[in-house]
Amino acid sequence: MPSSTGPSIETITEGGRVTQVGEGQEADEATPSVMTFGAPAVGEVLAERYELAEHINDDSAGRQVWRGVDVILRRPVAVVLRYPGGDSAKEMLQAAVAASRVIHPNLVGVYDAIDEEDRAYVVREWVDGHSLRELVAEGVLDPARATSIAHAVSGAIAAIHATGMVHGNLHPGTVMVADDGRVVLADARTDGADTPETDVRAVGGILYYALTGHWPHAEASLTAGSTRRSRSPLPDAVRDASGTIAAPRQVRAGVPAYLDDLTMDLLDAQLAVPSSDVLAAELGRLDAAAEEHYLDSGPLRFTSGDDSGPDPSTPSNRRMLIGIAALLVVALVGLSLGINALVGDGGAADDQAGPAPSTQPSSQPAVAGDPEPAATPRKLALKGDQVRVIDPGGTRSELDGAEKVVDGDANEGWETETYRSRSNFGNQKPGMGILVNLGEPREVTNVQVQFSDSGVSAELRWGTRDFPATGSGDKDLIEAYSNRIGNASEKTEGANVSFSQFTPGQKYQYLLLWITDLPETEPGSGRYKIGVQEITVHSR
């Protein structure tokens, strides 16, 4: 494959299909050259497991990107090699280890990270598809698709932030759109130069790029007090003489005002950004609305700003002033109607009066200012009596200890007995789970589960009521709880799993962590079990 300068992607064609692996943020000027003596060849097997099939490209940090095959599991993988290993590869390996602990449908799975001193490599999921940069190079995206991609990316970022980490490398080259439509985020960094705010503002950059084909890299990659700046070959945002970027609606027609305001607010350094889970919820509402063609039908569900007083020039305050004016108009109209009713013909019979006011909700969008800011999600303080084990078809000998999953101590938890096969608890029952009763319907934003080990298959379900704590009651509950939050996590690569695909605005009271496959206690032992150390629920 020809090598490339900068971060461009080299692609290969297989039977007419283009496959590629996304690259990271552009390297800094000071990035040292990477030694590549003794580079591997096609057919070489790394760690007695990963066979190199084809060299794809050298990424922006000088690392080699290969398409490979896991010869044990017989699945395609991406292998990212760096020469040499050791200290020079420390950041890459640390980022891979950190990323492997976060399981989310919109994050590329990280399978392995190995340091051989003379070289180091990370093995991760292979994605058949295109990077966002490639897609936009063919033409800017329509608002609905741009919103959908930003929603997926913000959900992945929220899952990362929920673990206390940051991604630090959100860029059109690390946002991948698979051939099956799945959007995934790849190649996190842990160099300490980024913050959660950096990630959130970068989502604004992704929206801007998808809508306009231009990358507002300075605004999206710098935070207050940071001096880190990256070079980018992407087309720069359109700017006026003062350097202010043009809004998406000024660059192209057809961008809804609502989406335009959201994008510019995220890129405005004078405005505080929402947390990533609040942004994900708002983009989820927009994404759902876009499917019904109501993308431009409502005000923002969060506001940003500081305490220094209103600034009429900011988008958020402009919306607020418009809303206040609208409310005054509504009040004046109501007052006028009330006066007319008082001075009208009070002796008219009821059947002579005009039609009664409708009690049905209006189909027209409300004209009002920004609503109250959405409450910041917080961790619920769950008690032991709010959780119980669900064991349909079992001997009910594993019910004790459920209260430990909400005691705040990750060193203690509930665990299953030991079984002789991983699937369906030794084929004895369809699964086991833990039911969480939130006490009342709540708007849930995220559920985090810490298992005792990786390799477990689990999903999060929800229902509308509890059932008797009996074998038959548990069977009825499983039949009733057919609704699932997001996708099932199958044979997880890490011990921490995050579920964040909750419908914005919907309220949940009963959540079921449902486990179907168990990991082996030790390789080759033929013994399988799992522990649930902590379940954490975040809600508004």
C-alpha positions in Angstrom: 0.0 0.0 0.0 1.3 3.5 -0.7 2.2 5.4 2.4 0.5 8.8 3.1 1.5 12.1 4.6 -0.7 13.5 7.2 -3.8 11.6 8.4 -5.4 10.5 5.1 -6.9 7.1 4.9 -5.6 4.5 2.4 -8.3 2.1 1.4 -8.5 -1.4 -0.1 -11.2 -3.0 -2.1 -12.5 -6.5 -1.5 -15.0 -7.7 -4.1 -16.1 -4.1 -4.8 -16.5 -3.2 -1.1 -14.2 -0.6 0.4 -13.0 -1.3 3.9 -10.9 0.9 6.0 -9.9 1.7 9.5 -10.2 5.2 10.9 -7.3 7.3 11.9 -6.8 9.6 14.9 -6.5 13.3 15.5 -3.6 14.9 13.6 -0.3 14.5 15.2 1.3 17.5 16.8 4.3 19.2 15.3 6.5 17.7 18.0 5.5 14.1 17.3 8.7 12.1 16.9 9.2 10.0 13.8 8.5 6.3 14.4 11.1 3.6 13.8 9.8 0.8 11.6 12.8 -1.5 11.3 11.9 -5.1 11.2 8.3 -4.3 10.1 6.1 -7.4 9.8 5.0 -9.1 6.6 1.7 -10.5 5.4 1.1 -13.9 7.0 3.0 -13.2 10.2 1.2 -14.3 13.3 1.5 -12.0 16.4 1.2 -13.4 19.9 0.5 -16.9 18.3 -3.0 -15.6 17.5 -3.3 -12.6 15.2 -2.4 -13.2 11.6 -1.6 -10.1 9.5 -3.5 -10.1 6.3 -2.9 -6.7 4.7 -1.3 -3.4 5.4 -3.9 -0.7 5.2 -2.0 2.5 6.0 0.3 4.4 8.4 -1.9 6.6 10.7 -1.3 10.2 11.7 1.0 9.1 14.6 3.2 6.9 12.4 1.7 3.7 13.5 1.0 0.8 11.1 -2.6 -0.2 10.6 -3.2 -3.8 9.4 -6.2 -5.9 8.7 -5.8 -9.2 10.4 -7.5 -12.3 11.5 -7.9 -13.8 15.0 -7.0 -17.4 14.1 -8.6 -18.7 17.3 -12.0 -17.0 17.1 -11.8 -16.7 13.2 -12.9 -13.1 13.1 -11.4 -10.1 11.3 -9.5 -7.6 13.5 -7.6 -4.4 13.1 -4.0 -4.4 14.3 -2.3 -1.1 15.1 1.5 -1.6 15.5 4.0 0.9 16.9 7.8 0.7 16.7 9.4 0.6 19.2 7.3 -0.5 22.2 8.2 0.3 25.8 7.9 3.8 27.0 7.2 5.3 23.5 4.1 3.1 23.2 2.9 3.6 26.8 0.2 6.2 26.0 -1.2 4.0 23.2 -1.4 0.9 25.4 -2.9 2.8 28.3 -5.6 4.2 26.1 -6.4 0.7 24.8 -6.6 -0.8 28.2 -8.9 2.1 29.4 -11.1 1.8 26.3 -11.5 -2.0 26.8 -13.2 -1.4 30.1 -16.1 0.5 28.5 -18.6 -1.6 26.6 -21.0 0.4 24.4 -22.6 -0.3 21.0 -21.1 2.9 19.6 -17.6 2.2 20.7 -15.1 0.1 18.7 -14.3 -3.0 20.8 -10.7 -3.3 22.0 -9.6 -7.0 22.2 -5.9 -6.9 23.2 -2.9 -4.7 24.0 0.6 -6.2 23.9 4.0 -4.7 24.4 7.0 -6.7 23.1 9.5 -3.9 23.8 10.8 -3.7 20.2 7.2 -3.2 19.1 3.8 -2.8 20.7 0.3 -3.4 19.2 -3.3 -3.0 19.9 -5.9 -5.4 18.5 -9.4 -4.1 18.0 -12.6 -4.6 16.2 -12.5 -4.3 12.4 -15.1 -2.0 10.9 -16.3 -2.5 7.3 -17.5 0.9 6.3 -16.3 4.5 6.0 -15.1 7.3 8.2 -17.2 10.4 8.6 -14.6 12.3 6.7 -14.9 10.0 3.7 -18.7 10.2 3.8 -18.7 14.0 3.9 -16.1 14.2 1.2 -18.8 12.8 -1.1 -21.3 15.4 0.0 -22.6 17.0 3.2 -25.1 15.0 5.2 -28.8 15.9 5.5 -29.8 17.2 9.0 -31.5 14.0 10.1 -28.5 11.8 9.4 -26.1 14.4 10.9 -28.2 14.3 14.0 -28.3 10.5 14.2 -24.5 10.3 13.9 -24.0 13.0 16.6 -26.5 11.2 18.8 -24.6 7.9 18.6 -21.2 9.7 19.2 -22.6 11.6 22.2 -23.9 8.3 23.7 -20.5 6.7 23.4 -18.9 9.8 24.9 -21.4 9.7 27.8 -20.5 6.1 28.5 -16.8 6.9 28.6 -17.4 9.9 30.9 -19.5 7.8 33.2 -16.3 5.8 34.0 -14.3 8.9 34.8 -12.3 8.8 31.6 -12.3 11.1 28.5 -11.9 10.2 24.8 -9.7 13.1 23.7 -9.6 12.2 20.0 -13.1 12.9 18.6 -12.6 13.7 15.0 -14.2 13.0 11.6 -11.5 10.3 11.1 -12.3 8.4 14.3 -16.1 8.4 13.7 -16.8 5.3 11.7 -20.1 4.5 9.9 -20.3 0.7 9.2 -21.9 -0.7 6.1 -24.8 -1.9 8.3 -25.4 1.6 9.5 -23.8 1.3 12.9 -21.9 4.4 14.1 -18.8 3.7 16.2 -16.1 5.8 17.8 -12.5 4.6 17.8 -9.0 5.4 19.0 -9.3 7.2 22.4 -6.3 8.9 23.8 -5.2 9.3 27.4 -2.5 12.0 27.2 -4.1 14.1 29.9 -4.5 17.2 27.7 -8.3 16.8 27.3 -11.3 17.1 29.5 -15.0 16.1 29.3 -15.7 19.6 28.0 -13.3 19.0 25.2 -15.2 15.9 24.1 -18.6 17.7 24.3 -17.4 20.6 22.3 -16.0 18.2 19.7 -19.5 16.8 19.3 -20.4 20.3 18.1 -17.5 20.1 15.7 -18.8 16.8 14.4 -22.2 18.3 13.8 -20.7 21.3 12.1 -18.5 19.2 9.8 -21.4 16.8 8.9 -23.7 19.7 8.0 -21.1 22.0 6.2 -18.1 19.9 5.2 -15.9 22.2 7.2 -14.0 21.5 10.4 -14.0 24.2 13.1 -10.9 22.5 14.6 -9.7 25.5 16.7 -13.0 25.9 18.5 -13.7 22.1 18.8 -10.2 21.1 20.0 -9.3 23.9 22.4 -10.7 24.5 25.9 -10.1 27.4 28.2 -6.6 27.5 29.3 -5.4 24.9 26.9 -2.5 25.6 24.5 -2.8 22.3 22.6 -3.6 22.9 18.9 -3.7 20.3 16.1 -3.0 20.7 12.4 -5.8 19.5 10.2 -6.0 19.1 6.4 -9.8 19.3 6.6 -11.4 22.4 5.1 -11.5 25.1 7.7 -14.8 26.7 8.7 -15.9 29.8 6.8 -14.9 32.8 8.9 -15.5 36.5 8.8 -12.7 39.2 9.1 -12.6 38.8 12.9 -12.2 35.0 12.6 -15.7 34.2 13.8 -17.1 31.1 12.1 -20.2 31.2 10.0 -23.2 29.3 11.3 -24.3 26.2 9.3 -27.4 28.0 8.0 -25.1 30.6 6.5 -23.0 28.0 4.8 -25.8 25.9 3.3 -29.6 25.9 3.0 -31.9 23.5 4.7 -30.4 23.4 8.2 -33.1 23.7 10.8 -32.7 26.7 13.1 -32.9 24.5 16.1 -30.0 22.3 15.0 -28.0 25.4 13.9 -28.4 26.9 17.4 -27.3 23.7 19.1 -24.2 23.4 17.0 -23.1 27.0 17.5 -23.8 26.8 21.2 -21.5 23.8 21.6 -18.8 25.7 19.7 -19.2 28.9 21.6 -16.4 29.2 24.1 -18.4 31.9 26.0 -21.1 29.4 26.8 -20.9 26.6 29.3 -21.6 23.2 27.7 -24.0 20.6 29.1 -22.7 17.3 30.4 -22.3 14.5 27.8 -25.3 12.5 29.1 -27.5 15.6 29.0 -26.3 16.3 25.4 -26.9 12.7 24.5 -30.5 12.9 25.8 -31.2 16.1 23.8 -29.7 14.6 20.6 -31.8 11.5 21.3 -34.9 13.6 21.4 -33.9 15.3 18.2 -33.0 12.0 16.5 -36.4 10.6 17.4 -38.1 13.8 16.2 -36.2 13.7 12.9 -37.8 10.3 12.2 -41.2 12.0 12.4 -40.0 15.1 10.4 -40.3 17.4 13.4 -36.6 18.2 13.7 -37.3 22.0 14.0 -40.3 21.8 16.3 -39.1 22.6 19.8 -36.8 24.7 22.0 -33.5 23.4 23.4 -33.9 21.2 26.5 -30.8 22.6 28.1 -29.4 26.1 28.4 -25.8 27.3 28.9 -24.2 30.4 30.1 -22.5 32.1 33.0 -23.6 34.4 35.8 -22.3 37.6 34.4 -25.6 38.7 33.1 -27.6 38.3 29.9 -25.9 38.8 26.5 -28.4 39.5 23.8 -25.8 38.4 21.2 -25.7 34.8 22.2 -28.1 32.2 20.6 -29.4 31.0 23.9 -30.3 34.5 25.1 -31.8 35.4 21.7 -34.2 32.4 22.1 -35.0 33.5 25.6 -35.9 37.1 24.5 -38.0 35.8 21.7 -39.8 33.5 24.1 -40.5 36.3 26.6 -41.9 38.4 23.8 -44.1 35.5 22.7 -45.4 35.0 26.3 -46.3 38.7 26.5 -48.2 38.5 23.3 -50.1 35.4 24.5 -50.9 37.2 27.8 -52.2 40.3 26.0 -54.4 38.2 23.7 -55.8 36.3 26.8 -56.5 39.6 28.6 -58.3 41.0 25.5 -60.5 37.8 25.2 -61.4 38.0 28.9 -62.5 41.6 28.7 -64.6 40.9 25.6 -66.3 38.0 27.5 -67.1 40.2 30.5 -68.7 43.0 28.4 -70.5 40.7 26.0 -74.1 39.5 26.1 -74.1 37.8 29.5 -77.8 36.8 29.1 -77.3 34.6 26.1 -78.4 31.0 26.7 -75.7 28.3 26.9 -76.7 26.9 23.5 -76.2 30.4 22.0 -72.6 30.6 23.2 -69.6 29.9 21.0 -67.9 26.5 21.0 -66.4 25.5 24.3 -62.6 25.5 24.6 -61.1 22.3 23.5 -59.5 20.1 26.1 -57.4 18.3 23.6 -53.7 19.2 23.3 -52.9 21.5 20.4 -51.2 20.0 17.5 -49.3 23.3 16.9 -45.9 23.8 18.5 -45.9 26.0 21.5 -44.5 29.4 21.1 -42.5 30.0 24.2 -39.0 30.7 25.5 -36.5 28.2 26.7 -38.0 25.8 29.4 -36.3 25.2 32.6 -32.9 23.6 32.1 -33.0 19.8 32.3 -31.9 18.6 35.7 -28.3 17.3 35.8 -28.4 13.5 36.1 -27.4 12.2 39.5 -26.6 8.9 41.0 -29.6 7.3 42.8 -29.0 6.2 46.4 -30.5 2.7 46.1 -31.2 0.6 49.2 -30.9 -3.1 49.7 -34.6 -3.7 49.7 -34.9 -2.2 46.2 -33.1 -5.1 44.5 -33.7 -8.8 44.4 -32.5 -11.8 42.4 -34.7 -13.2 39.6 -34.2 -17.0 39.2 -36.9 -18.6 37.0 -36.5 -22.3 36.8 -33.8 -22.5 39.4 -33.5 -24.0 42.8 -33.7 -20.6 44.3 -30.5 -21.2 46.3 -28.8 -18.1 44.9 -31.1 -15.4 46.2 -28.9 -14.1 49.0 -26.6 -11.1 48.7 -28.4 -9.0 46.2 -28.2 -6.0 48.5 -24.5 -5.9 48.0 -24.8 -4.7 44.4 -26.0 -1.3 45.7 -23.9 -0.9 48.8 -21.3 1.3 47.2 -18.5 -1.3 47.9 -17.2 -2.8 44.6 -15.2 -5.4 46.6 -18.4 -7.2 47.6 -21.2 -8.3 45.5 -23.7 -11.0 44.6 -22.5 -14.0 42.7 -23.9 -17.1 41.1 -23.1 -20.7 41.9 -20.6 -22.5 39.7 -22.0 -24.2 36.6 -20.5 -26.7 34.2 -21.2 -24.8 31.0 -21.4 -21.1 30.1 -24.7 -20.9 28.2 -28.0 -20.6 30.0 -26.4 -21.6 33.3 -25.5 -25.1 32.3 -28.6 -25.3 30.2 -30.6 -25.5 33.4 -32.5 -22.2 33.0 -32.8 -19.3 30.5 -30.8 -17.0 32.7 -30.7 -15.1 36.0 -30.9 -11.5 36.8 -31.3 -8.7 39.4 -34.4 -6.6 39.5 -34.0 -3.0 40.5 -37.0 -1.1 41.8 -36.4 2.6 41.6 -39.2 3.3 44.0 -41.1 5.5 41.5 -41.1 6.2 37.7 -37.9 8.2 36.9 -36.2 9.5 33.8 -33.1 7.3 33.7 -30.0 8.4 31.7 -27.5 5.6 32.4 -27.1 2.3 34.2 -23.5 1.1 34.9 -22.8 -2.5 35.9 -19.5 -3.7 37.4 -19.1 -7.5 37.0 -16.4 -9.5 38.7 -15.0 -10.6 35.4 -15.2 -10.1 31.6 -16.8 -12.6 29.2 -20.3 -12.3 30.5 -23.4 -11.9 28.3 -26.0 -9.6 29.7 -28.7 -7.2 28.7 -30.9 -4.6 30.5 -34.7 -5.0 30.3 -37.5 -2.9 31.7 -41.1 -3.5 32.8 -44.0 -1.7 34.4 -44.6 -3.7 37.5 -43.2 -6.2 40.0 -44.3 -9.8 40.4 -44.4 -12.2 43.4 -40.9 -13.3 44.6 -41.5 -17.0 43.7 -40.4 -19.3 41.0 -43.7 -18.9 39.1 -43.6 -15.1 39.7 -40.1 -14.9 38.3 -41.2 -16.8 35.2 -44.1 -14.4 34.7 -41.8 -11.4 35.2 -39.4 -12.6 32.5 -42.3 -13.1 30.0 -43.5 -9.6 30.8 -40.1 -7.9 30.6 -39.6 -8.1 26.8 -38.5 -4.5 26.3 -34.7 -4.0 26.2 -32.5 -1.0 26.6 -30.1 -0.9 23.6 -28.3 -4.0 22.5 -27.3 -7.0 24.5 -23.7 -7.1 25.6 -22.3 -10.5 24.5 -19.2 -12.0 26.0 -18.0 -8.6 27.2 -14.4 -7.7 26.7 -14.3 -5.8 30.0 -15.9 -6.1 33.5 -17.7 -2.7 33.3 -20.8 -2.4 31.1 -22.8 0.8 30.5 -26.4 1.0 29.3 -27.4 4.5 28.1 -29.9 4.0 25.3 -32.9 5.2 27.3 -35.7 7.0 25.5 -35.5 10.7 26.5 -38.5 11.8 28.4 -39.7 8.3 29.2 -39.8 7.2 32.8 -38.8 3.8 34.2 -39.3 2.2 37.6 -38.4 -1.5 37.2 -35.1 -2.4 35.5 -33.8 -6.0 35.1 -30.2 -6.9 34.6 -30.6 -10.2 32.8 -27.6 -12.6 32.5 -27.6 -15.5 30.0 -23.9 -16.6 29.6 -21.2 -17.0 32.2 -17.5 -16.6 31.9 -15.1 -19.4 32.7 -13.5 -19.1 36.1 -10.1 -20.2 34.7 -9.2 -21.1 31.2 -9.8 -24.8 30.6 -11.4 -25.3 34.0 -14.8 -26.1 32.7 -16.3 -24.1 35.5 -18.4 -21.0 35.0 -19.7 -18.3 37.3 -20.1 -14.5 37.6 -20.5 -11.9 40.3 -22.2 -8.5 40.1 -20.2 -6.1 42.2 -22.2 -2.9 41.7 -25.2 -1.5 39.9 -25.3 2.3 39.5 -28.3 4.2 38.2 -28.2 7.8 37.1 -31.5 9.7 36.8 -32.9 13.1 36.6 
